[in-house]
Amino acid sequence: MYQYDAYDHNILAQRTAEFRDQVQRRLDGELTEEEFRPMRLANGVYLQLHAYMLRVAIPYGTFTSNQLRKFAYIGREYDRGYGHFTTRQNIQFNWPKLIDIPDILEDLASVEMHAIQTSGNCIRNTTADQLAGVAVDEVADPRPYAEIIRQWSTLHPEFANLPRKFKIAITGSEHDRAAIKFHDIGLEIKKTDQGNIGFKVLVGGGLGRTPIIGSVIKGFLPEKHLLSYLEAILRAYNLDGRRDNKYKARIKILVLENGIETYRETVEKEWQEILQENYTDLPIAAQKLIFKHFEPPEYDHKPKSIISFDDYYKDQKDFARWINNNMHDHKVVGYAAITISLKPIGGIPGDISSNQMDTLAGLADIYSLGEIRSTHEQNLVLAHVHKDDLPALWRDLDAIDLATPNHGLVSDIIACPGLDYCALANARSIPLAQEISNRFDDPARAEEIGELKIKISGCINACAHHHVGHIGILGVDKKGKEAYQLMLGGSANENASIGKITGRGFSENEIIDAIETVIETYLKIRNDGEIFIDTYNRLGMEPFKEVLYD
């Protein structure tokens, strides 16, 4: 992964010192909250219902054991002993005191991390496939390109005040694990028959009030033109994006209103002008330097454990269940990647305690070359585990309640903070996720149900991506009471789809039973081997509406 140089360290030192002065002026009453707002947002600080919240950037979801230890320290020293991983592959701290935040930023800088561009109308953290670099199906590792985008976009003066926030995602595989079709820009790495690397480029995807699947603006962009073409897209959006209405300010609205062909013409015109300027694309020497940081690690091919994976898999039912659900194939023979579920039964999705983080950092050092990944589904990944070490790793994870075998199953729920924290929310998300998890706590039943993605947002901003859940739940305000809309049929992978509302909403007391009704109906009408989304795509909404509203 990328390593900071003196330039990076200097930027963070200056930025933190500047923010420390701004915080003190706010605490002394020299700045009103409204005057302070743009200053704190520029440093990743939000004001939620009960406290300030700090969002820390984790570029493309990759971080080290030392960085995880620092998160643990921050959670313990400045928060309430935990952190919360988000759908942007970042981590949030929900209870820091404002006076402490400059100290937190200094602590983060000491391990080469920051909170810049985690809020505001700028280019946010570029996200990527959590299995990048190890996935057997990838064309190329997307992380070096994500790092190139990060360096280009960080504090870019032309794009510091866009019409609205801007999100980029990249995947190295046809099987989309990064939800690229629901980003302002989505990139899929492609390779020609001649072996040339490039990108399929999508624009105008997004969720929120107006969920839209992104459109292909360029089928194959040569690798060398990545930055110049991204700059052309951003320039066209910066010039023509609406600034009179924040609900219509995203690039998806610009593309929707003008049409993809018209927008493509605008981008092509900008791009040709940029190419004539001949300064945007990354020099080959600089690109090589970045790529060096992402060369495959040296695998020693020797397990740390003396337990045989195959024997343990045969003998230990709980271990086998964890392997079946949470293990991923690895491009290096004898190794595997493992999803660490942050969705214990009855737990809060995405939360992890400081004690768990400290222990997990040590396990990453022992079993996974000191590296951890965060996912857009609010889980973590150890990407470099020898298969014969998996029994020992499983037992160590189980000891700290991080061995829940539910990746991709009914209790692996994505949920936003909802009305427990967020000033924008209409309803709670966390208690609902906990209730669903408890309702389906039987592992055998969960496996019978199979792959099922439930996503819960507390408001229309869709931070938990409810539009693309196989079952999506949206919290709404119904005459001053919390209520929930139910959606079915969404998907965020390469077969992207936007869920449809089943009908009238459900009260807080009704929604759990409604979800169980949907699931039981699916089990009755599915074909052998069919997962929920396949059954829905085959039969549509009607079988579910009939039982929900009879």
C-alpha positions as CSV (number, residue, x, y, z in Angstrom):
1,M,0.0,0.0,0.0
2,Y,1.0,3.6,-0.4
3,Q,3.5,5.2,2.0
4,Y,3.6,8.9,2.8
5,D,6.5,11.1,1.9
6,A,7.6,14.4,3.4
7,Y,5.1,16.3,1.2
8,D,2.2,14.3,2.6
9,H,3.4,14.7,6.2
10,N,3.8,18.4,5.8
11,I,0.3,18.8,4.4
12,L,-1.3,17.0,7.3
13,A,0.8,19.0,9.9
14,Q,-0.3,22.3,8.4
15,R,-3.9,21.2,8.1
16,T,-4.1,20.0,11.7
17,A,-2.5,23.2,13.1
18,E,-4.9,25.3,11.1
19,F,-7.9,23.3,12.3
20,R,-6.7,23.4,15.9
21,D,-6.9,27.2,15.7
22,Q,-10.4,27.1,14.1
23,V,-11.6,24.8,16.9
24,Q,-10.3,27.1,19.6
25,R,-12.0,30.0,18.0
26,R,-15.3,28.1,17.9
27,L,-15.0,27.1,21.6
28,D,-14.2,30.7,22.5
29,G,-17.3,31.9,20.7
30,E,-15.4,33.8,18.0
31,L,-17.1,31.6,15.4
32,T,-20.8,30.7,15.3
33,E,-21.7,27.1,14.5
34,E,-22.8,28.2,11.0
35,E,-19.4,29.9,10.4
36,F,-17.5,26.9,11.7
37,R,-19.5,24.4,9.6
38,P,-17.5,24.6,6.4
39,M,-14.2,24.4,8.4
40,R,-15.2,21.3,10.3
41,L,-16.6,19.6,7.2
42,A,-13.4,20.2,5.4
43,N,-11.8,18.1,8.2
44,G,-14.3,15.3,8.3
45,V,-16.2,16.5,11.3
46,Y,-20.0,16.3,11.3
47,L,-22.5,17.5,13.9
48,Q,-25.0,14.7,14.6
49,L,-28.0,14.5,17.0
50,H,-26.0,14.2,20.2
51,A,-22.4,14.9,19.4
52,Y,-19.8,15.7,16.8
53,M,-18.7,12.7,14.6
54,L,-15.3,12.3,13.0
55,R,-15.1,10.3,9.7
56,V,-11.6,9.0,8.9
57,A,-10.6,8.1,5.3
58,I,-9.4,4.6,4.6
59,P,-8.2,4.9,0.9
60,Y,-9.7,2.0,-1.1
61,G,-10.3,0.2,2.2
62,T,-6.7,-1.0,2.8
63,F,-5.0,-0.4,6.1
64,T,-2.3,-1.9,8.3
65,S,-2.3,-3.5,11.8
66,N,-0.6,-0.4,13.2
67,Q,-3.3,1.8,11.8
68,L,-5.9,-0.5,13.3
69,R,-4.2,-0.2,16.7
70,K,-4.4,3.6,16.3
71,F,-8.1,3.3,15.7
72,A,-8.4,1.2,18.8
73,Y,-6.5,3.9,20.8
74,I,-8.7,6.7,19.5
75,G,-11.8,4.8,20.3
76,R,-10.6,4.1,23.8
77,E,-9.0,7.5,24.6
78,Y,-11.4,9.9,22.9
79,D,-14.7,8.0,22.2
80,R,-16.7,5.3,24.0
81,G,-14.4,2.4,23.2
82,Y,-15.4,1.5,19.7
83,G,-15.4,2.6,16.0
84,H,-17.9,2.2,13.2
85,F,-17.0,1.0,9.7
86,T,-19.1,2.6,7.0
87,T,-20.3,1.8,3.4
88,R,-17.5,4.0,2.1
89,Q,-14.9,1.7,3.6
90,N,-14.1,4.4,6.1
91,I,-14.3,4.4,9.9
92,Q,-16.3,6.8,12.1
93,F,-16.0,7.9,15.7
94,N,-19.4,9.0,17.0
95,W,-18.6,10.6,20.3
96,P,-15.4,12.7,20.3
97,K,-15.3,16.0,22.0
98,L,-14.6,18.9,19.7
99,I,-11.7,20.1,21.7
100,D,-10.0,16.7,21.3
101,I,-10.4,16.4,17.5
102,P,-7.2,18.2,16.6
103,D,-5.3,15.8,18.8
104,I,-7.1,12.9,17.1
105,L,-6.0,14.2,13.7
106,E,-2.4,14.4,15.0
107,D,-2.6,10.8,16.2
108,L,-4.0,9.8,12.8
109,A,-1.2,11.6,10.9
110,S,1.3,9.7,13.0
111,V,0.2,6.5,11.2
112,E,-0.3,8.2,7.8
113,M,-4.1,8.7,8.0
114,H,-6.4,11.7,7.9
115,A,-10.0,12.9,7.5
116,I,-9.6,15.1,4.5
117,Q,-12.4,15.0,1.9
118,T,-14.5,12.6,3.9
119,S,-17.2,15.3,3.8
120,G,-18.2,18.4,1.7
121,N,-18.7,18.9,-2.0
122,C,-15.5,17.4,-3.2
123,I,-14.2,14.1,-4.5
124,R,-14.6,11.6,-1.6
125,N,-12.6,8.5,-0.7
126,T,-12.2,6.3,-3.8
127,T,-13.5,2.8,-3.0
128,A,-12.5,-0.5,-4.5
129,D,-13.1,-4.3,-4.4
130,Q,-12.1,-5.6,-0.9
131,L,-10.5,-8.6,-2.6
132,A,-8.3,-6.4,-4.8
133,G,-4.9,-8.0,-5.6
134,V,-5.9,-11.5,-4.4
135,A,-9.2,-12.2,-6.3
136,V,-8.8,-15.1,-8.8
137,D,-11.2,-13.4,-11.3
138,E,-9.6,-9.9,-11.5
139,V,-8.1,-8.5,-14.7
140,A,-5.7,-6.3,-12.6
141,D,-5.4,-5.0,-9.1
142,P,-7.5,-1.8,-8.9
143,R,-5.8,-0.4,-5.9
144,P,-2.8,1.3,-7.7
145,Y,-5.3,3.1,-9.9
146,A,-7.4,4.1,-6.8
147,E,-4.2,5.5,-5.3
148,I,-3.4,7.4,-8.4
149,I,-6.9,8.9,-8.3
150,R,-6.5,9.7,-4.6
151,Q,-3.3,11.6,-5.1
152,W,-4.7,13.5,-8.1
153,S,-8.0,14.4,-6.3
154,T,-6.7,15.2,-2.8
155,L,-7.0,19.0,-2.4
156,H,-7.4,19.5,-6.1
157,P,-8.2,23.2,-6.3
158,E,-10.5,23.0,-9.3
159,F,-12.7,20.4,-7.6
160,A,-12.8,21.6,-4.0
161,N,-16.2,23.2,-4.4
162,L,-18.3,21.0,-6.7
163,P,-22.0,21.3,-7.0
164,R,-22.3,18.3,-4.7
165,K,-20.2,15.5,-3.2
166,F,-18.6,13.1,-5.8
167,K,-17.8,9.4,-5.4
168,I,-15.6,7.1,-7.5
169,A,-15.4,3.3,-7.3
170,I,-13.2,0.9,-9.2
171,T,-13.2,-2.9,-9.7
172,G,-10.7,-5.1,-11.4
173,S,-13.3,-7.8,-12.1
174,E,-16.4,-8.3,-14.2
175,H,-18.0,-9.5,-11.1
176,D,-18.6,-6.2,-9.4
177,R,-17.8,-6.2,-5.7
178,A,-17.5,-2.4,-5.5
179,A,-21.0,-1.3,-6.7
180,I,-19.5,0.8,-9.5
181,K,-22.8,1.3,-11.2
182,F,-24.1,3.3,-8.3
183,H,-21.3,5.9,-8.2
184,D,-20.8,9.2,-9.8
185,I,-18.0,7.6,-11.7
186,G,-17.6,3.8,-11.9
187,L,-14.5,2.2,-13.4
188,E,-14.1,-1.5,-14.5
189,I,-10.6,-2.5,-15.5
190,K,-10.5,-4.2,-18.9
191,K,-7.9,-5.9,-21.0
192,T,-7.8,-6.2,-24.8
193,D,-6.9,-9.3,-26.7
194,Q,-3.4,-7.7,-27.1
195,G,-3.0,-7.4,-23.4
196,N,-3.5,-3.6,-23.1
197,I,-5.1,-2.4,-19.9
198,G,-7.9,0.2,-19.9
199,F,-11.2,1.0,-18.3
200,K,-14.9,0.8,-19.0
201,V,-16.1,4.1,-17.6
202,L,-19.6,4.7,-16.2
203,V,-21.1,8.0,-15.1
204,G,-24.2,9.2,-13.4
205,G,-25.0,6.4,-11.0
206,G,-26.2,7.0,-7.5
207,L,-28.9,6.3,-4.8
208,G,-30.6,8.8,-2.5
209,R,-33.8,10.5,-3.6
210,T,-33.3,9.6,-7.2
211,P,-31.7,6.1,-7.6
212,I,-30.1,5.7,-11.0
213,I,-27.9,3.0,-12.5
214,G,-24.8,4.6,-14.1
215,S,-24.5,4.8,-17.9
216,V,-21.4,3.7,-19.9
217,I,-19.8,6.9,-21.2
218,K,-16.7,5.1,-22.6
219,G,-16.4,1.4,-23.4
220,F,-12.6,1.3,-23.3
221,L,-10.4,4.1,-22.0
222,P,-6.6,3.4,-22.4
223,E,-4.8,3.3,-19.1
224,K,-2.6,6.2,-19.9
225,H,-5.5,8.6,-20.2
226,L,-7.2,7.8,-16.9
227,L,-6.6,11.1,-15.1
228,S,-7.2,13.3,-18.1
229,Y,-10.6,11.7,-18.9
230,L,-11.7,11.8,-15.2
231,E,-10.7,15.5,-15.2
232,A,-12.9,16.0,-18.3
233,I,-15.8,14.4,-16.6
234,L,-15.3,16.5,-13.5
235,R,-14.9,19.7,-15.5
236,A,-18.1,19.1,-17.4
237,Y,-20.0,18.4,-14.2
238,N,-18.4,21.4,-12.4
239,L,-19.5,23.8,-15.2
240,D,-23.0,22.5,-15.8
241,G,-24.1,20.8,-12.6
242,R,-26.9,22.5,-10.8
243,R,-26.1,24.6,-7.8
244,D,-29.6,26.1,-7.3
245,N,-31.1,22.9,-5.7
246,K,-28.9,20.5,-3.7
247,Y,-31.4,17.7,-4.4
248,K,-30.7,18.0,-8.1
249,A,-27.0,18.8,-7.9
250,R,-25.5,15.4,-8.4
251,I,-24.0,14.4,-11.7
252,K,-26.7,11.7,-12.1
253,I,-29.3,14.5,-12.5
254,L,-27.1,16.3,-15.1
255,V,-26.8,13.1,-17.1
256,L,-30.5,12.2,-16.7
257,E,-31.7,15.6,-17.8
258,N,-29.3,16.1,-20.7
259,G,-28.9,12.4,-21.8
260,I,-25.8,10.4,-21.9
261,E,-25.0,11.2,-25.5
262,T,-25.1,15.0,-24.9
263,Y,-23.0,14.6,-21.8
264,R,-20.5,12.4,-23.6
265,E,-20.1,15.1,-26.3
266,T,-19.4,17.7,-23.6
267,V,-16.9,15.5,-21.9
268,E,-15.1,14.6,-25.2
269,K,-14.8,18.3,-26.0
270,E,-13.3,19.0,-22.6
271,W,-11.0,16.0,-22.9
272,Q,-9.6,17.1,-26.2
273,E,-8.7,20.5,-24.7
274,I,-7.1,18.8,-21.8
275,L,-5.0,16.5,-24.0
276,Q,-3.8,19.6,-25.9
277,E,-2.7,21.1,-22.6
278,N,-0.7,17.8,-22.1
279,Y,-0.2,18.0,-18.4
280,T,-2.8,15.9,-16.7
281,D,-2.0,12.3,-17.3
282,L,0.5,10.7,-14.9
283,P,4.1,10.4,-16.0
284,I,5.2,6.9,-16.5
285,A,8.0,7.2,-13.9
286,A,5.5,8.4,-11.2
287,Q,3.0,5.6,-12.2
288,K,5.8,3.0,-11.8
289,L,6.6,4.4,-8.4
290,I,3.0,4.1,-7.2
291,F,2.7,0.6,-8.6
292,K,5.8,-0.5,-6.7
293,H,3.8,0.0,-3.5
294,F,1.3,-2.6,-4.6
295,E,3.5,-5.4,-5.8
296,P,2.3,-8.8,-4.4
297,P,3.8,-9.6,-1.0
298,E,6.2,-12.5,-0.6
299,Y,4.3,-15.5,0.6
300,D,6.4,-17.9,2.6
301,H,3.9,-20.8,1.9
302,K,4.5,-22.0,5.5
303,P,1.5,-22.1,7.9
304,K,2.0,-20.8,11.4
305,S,-0.2,-23.6,12.7
306,I,0.2,-27.4,12.8
307,I,-3.5,-28.1,12.3
308,S,-4.5,-29.5,9.0
309,F,-7.2,-27.5,7.3
310,D,-8.8,-30.5,5.6
311,D,-9.0,-32.5,8.8
312,Y,-10.4,-29.6,10.9
313,Y,-12.9,-28.8,8.2
314,K,-14.2,-32.4,8.3
315,D,-14.3,-32.6,12.1
316,Q,-15.6,-29.2,13.2
317,K,-19.1,-28.3,12.0
318,D,-18.9,-24.6,13.2
319,F,-15.6,-24.1,11.5
320,A,-16.9,-25.6,8.3
321,R,-19.9,-23.3,8.4
322,W,-17.6,-20.3,8.8
323,I,-15.4,-21.5,5.9
324,N,-18.4,-22.1,3.6
325,N,-19.7,-18.6,4.2
326,N,-16.7,-16.4,4.9
327,M,-13.8,-17.8,3.0
328,H,-12.8,-16.6,-0.5
329,D,-10.5,-18.2,-3.1
330,H,-7.1,-16.6,-3.5
331,K,-4.9,-16.4,-6.6
332,V,-2.0,-17.9,-4.7
333,V,-2.3,-21.6,-4.2
334,G,-2.6,-22.6,-0.6
335,Y,-3.9,-19.2,0.6
336,A,-7.4,-17.7,1.2
337,A,-9.0,-14.4,2.0
338,I,-11.5,-14.3,4.9
339,T,-14.3,-11.9,5.6
340,I,-14.6,-11.0,9.3
341,S,-18.2,-10.3,9.9
342,L,-18.9,-7.1,12.0
343,K,-22.5,-8.4,12.2
344,P,-22.7,-10.6,15.3
345,I,-26.2,-11.9,16.0
346,G,-28.0,-9.0,17.7
347,G,-25.1,-6.6,17.3
348,I,-24.8,-3.2,15.7
349,P,-23.7,-3.6,12.0
350,G,-20.2,-2.1,11.4
351,D,-19.3,-1.6,15.1
352,I,-16.1,-3.0,16.5
353,S,-14.7,-2.4,20.0
354,S,-11.3,-1.0,20.7
355,N,-10.4,-4.3,22.5
356,Q,-11.4,-6.3,19.4
357,M,-9.4,-3.9,17.2
358,D,-6.3,-4.4,19.2
359,T,-6.6,-8.1,19.2
360,L,-7.4,-8.2,15.5
361,A,-4.4,-6.1,14.7
362,G,-2.2,-8.8,16.4
363,L,-4.0,-11.5,14.4
364,A,-3.4,-9.6,11.2
365,D,0.3,-9.6,12.0
366,I,0.4,-13.3,12.7
367,Y,-1.9,-14.5,9.9
368,S,-2.2,-11.9,7.2
369,L,1.0,-10.0,6.7
370,G,-0.2,-7.1,8.9
371,E,-2.9,-6.0,6.4
372,I,-6.6,-5.5,6.8
373,R,-9.3,-4.5,4.3
374,S,-12.7,-2.8,5.0
375,T,-15.7,-3.4,2.7
376,H,-18.6,-1.4,1.5
377,E,-20.8,-3.9,3.3
378,Q,-19.4,-2.9,6.7
379,N,-17.2,-5.9,7.3
380,L,-13.4,-6.5,7.3
381,V,-11.2,-8.8,5.4
382,L,-7.9,-10.6,6.0
383,A,-6.6,-11.1,2.5
384,H,-3.5,-13.2,2.9
385,V,-4.2,-16.2,5.2
386,H,-2.5,-19.6,4.7
387,K,-5.3,-22.2,4.5
388,D,-3.7,-24.4,7.2
389,D,-3.8,-21.3,9.5
390,L,-7.5,-20.9,9.2
391,P,-8.4,-23.3,12.1
392,A,-6.2,-21.3,14.5
393,L,-7.4,-18.0,13.1
394,W,-11.0,-19.1,13.5
395,R,-10.5,-20.0,17.2
396,D,-8.7,-16.7,17.9
397,L,-11.5,-14.8,16.2
398,D,-14.2,-16.7,18.0
399,A,-12.5,-15.8,21.3
400,I,-13.3,-12.1,20.6
401,D,-16.7,-12.6,19.0
402,L,-15.5,-12.0,15.5
403,A,-16.1,-15.4,14.0
404,T,-19.8,-15.0,13.0
405,P,-20.3,-17.3,10.0
406,N,-22.9,-15.1,8.2
407,H,-21.2,-13.3,5.3
408,G,-23.8,-12.7,2.6
409,L,-26.6,-14.3,4.7
410,V,-29.8,-12.9,6.2
411,S,-28.1,-11.4,9.3
412,D,-25.2,-9.8,7.4
413,I,-27.3,-6.6,7.3
414,I,-26.1,-3.1,6.2
415,A,-27.6,-0.4,8.3
416,C,-26.9,3.4,8.7
417,P,-26.7,5.0,12.1
418,G,-30.3,6.1,11.7
419,L,-32.2,8.1,14.3
420,D,-30.0,7.0,17.1
421,Y,-27.3,9.3,15.8
422,C,-28.2,11.1,12.6
423,A,-30.0,14.5,12.5
424,L,-31.3,13.7,9.0
425,A,-33.0,10.4,9.8
426,N,-36.7,9.7,10.1
427,A,-36.5,6.4,11.8
428,R,-34.1,4.1,13.6
429,S,-32.1,1.5,11.6
430,I,-29.9,-0.1,14.3
431,P,-32.6,-1.6,16.5
432,L,-34.4,-2.9,13.4
433,A,-31.2,-4.6,12.2
434,Q,-30.7,-6.1,15.6
435,E,-34.3,-7.5,15.7
436,I,-34.0,-9.0,12.2
437,S,-30.7,-10.6,13.2
438,N,-32.2,-12.1,16.3
439,R,-35.2,-13.4,14.4
440,F,-33.0,-15.3,12.0
441,D,-30.3,-16.4,14.5
442,D,-30.4,-20.1,13.7
443,P,-27.4,-20.8,11.5
444,A,-29.1,-23.8,9.8
445,R,-32.1,-21.7,8.9
446,A,-29.8,-18.9,7.6
447,E,-28.0,-21.3,5.3
448,E,-31.3,-22.7,4.1
449,I,-32.4,-19.2,3.1
450,G,-29.1,-18.7,1.3
451,E,-27.6,-15.5,0.0
452,L,-29.8,-12.6,1.0
453,K,-28.8,-8.9,1.2
454,I,-30.9,-6.8,3.6
455,K,-30.1,-3.1,3.7
456,I,-31.7,-0.5,6.0
457,S,-31.6,3.3,5.7
458,G,-33.1,5.7,8.2
459,C,-33.9,8.3,5.5
460,I,-34.0,8.8,1.8
461,N,-30.3,9.8,1.6
462,A,-29.7,6.0,1.4
463,C,-26.4,5.8,3.3
464,A,-27.1,2.0,3.7
465,H,-28.0,1.5,0.0
466,H,-31.5,0.3,0.7
467,H,-32.5,0.7,-3.0
468,V,-30.0,-2.1,-4.0
469,G,-30.8,-4.6,-1.2
470,H,-32.5,-7.8,-2.2
471,I,-34.7,-6.6,0.6
472,G,-34.4,-2.9,1.2
473,I,-36.0,-1.0,4.1
474,L,-36.4,2.8,4.2
475,G,-37.3,4.6,7.4
476,V,-40.0,7.2,7.0
477,D,-41.9,9.6,9.2
478,K,-45.6,8.8,9.3
479,K,-47.5,11.5,11.2
480,G,-44.7,11.8,13.8
481,K,-44.2,8.0,14.1
482,E,-41.4,5.8,12.8
483,A,-42.5,3.7,9.8
484,Y,-40.8,1.7,7.1
485,Q,-41.2,1.2,3.4
486,L,-40.3,-2.3,2.1
487,M,-38.5,-2.8,-1.2
488,L,-37.6,-5.9,-3.1
489,G,-35.4,-6.8,-6.0
490,G,-32.4,-4.5,-5.7
491,S,-28.8,-5.6,-6.6
492,A,-25.5,-3.7,-6.5
493,N,-23.4,-6.1,-8.5
494,E,-22.8,-6.4,-12.3
495,N,-26.5,-7.3,-12.7
496,A,-27.5,-4.0,-11.1
497,S,-31.1,-3.3,-10.3
498,I,-33.1,-0.9,-8.2
499,G,-35.7,-2.4,-5.8
500,K,-39.4,-1.7,-6.1
501,I,-41.7,-0.7,-3.2
502,T,-44.0,-3.5,-2.2
503,G,-46.9,-1.2,-1.3
504,R,-48.0,0.7,1.7
505,G,-45.5,1.0,4.5
506,F,-45.3,-0.9,7.8
507,S,-45.2,0.3,11.4
508,E,-42.3,-0.4,13.7
509,N,-44.3,-3.4,15.1
510,E,-45.2,-4.8,11.7
511,I,-42.0,-4.6,9.7
512,I,-40.1,-7.6,11.2
513,D,-43.1,-9.9,10.5
514,A,-43.4,-8.5,7.0
515,I,-39.7,-9.4,6.3
516,E,-40.3,-12.9,7.6
517,T,-43.4,-13.2,5.4
518,V,-41.3,-12.3,2.4
519,I,-38.6,-14.8,3.3
520,E,-41.0,-17.6,4.0
521,T,-42.8,-17.0,0.7
522,Y,-39.5,-17.1,-1.1
523,L,-38.7,-20.5,0.4
524,K,-42.0,-21.9,-0.8
525,I,-41.8,-20.7,-4.4
526,R,-38.1,-20.9,-5.2
527,N,-36.6,-23.5,-7.5
528,D,-33.9,-25.8,-6.3
529,G,-30.6,-23.8,-5.7
530,E,-32.2,-20.5,-6.4
531,I,-31.2,-17.5,-4.2
532,F,-33.7,-14.8,-3.3
533,I,-32.8,-12.3,-6.0
534,D,-33.1,-15.0,-8.7
535,T,-36.5,-16.0,-7.5
536,Y,-37.6,-12.4,-7.5
537,N,-36.3,-11.8,-11.0
538,R,-38.1,-14.9,-12.2
539,L,-41.5,-14.3,-10.6
540,G,-41.6,-10.6,-9.9
541,M,-43.3,-8.7,-7.1
542,E,-46.8,-10.3,-7.2
543,P,-46.3,-13.4,-5.1
544,F,-44.9,-11.3,-2.3
545,K,-47.5,-8.6,-2.5
546,E,-50.3,-11.2,-2.3
547,V,-49.1,-12.4,1.1
548,L,-48.0,-9.1,2.4
549,Y,-51.3,-7.3,1.8
550,D,-54.0,-10.1,1.8
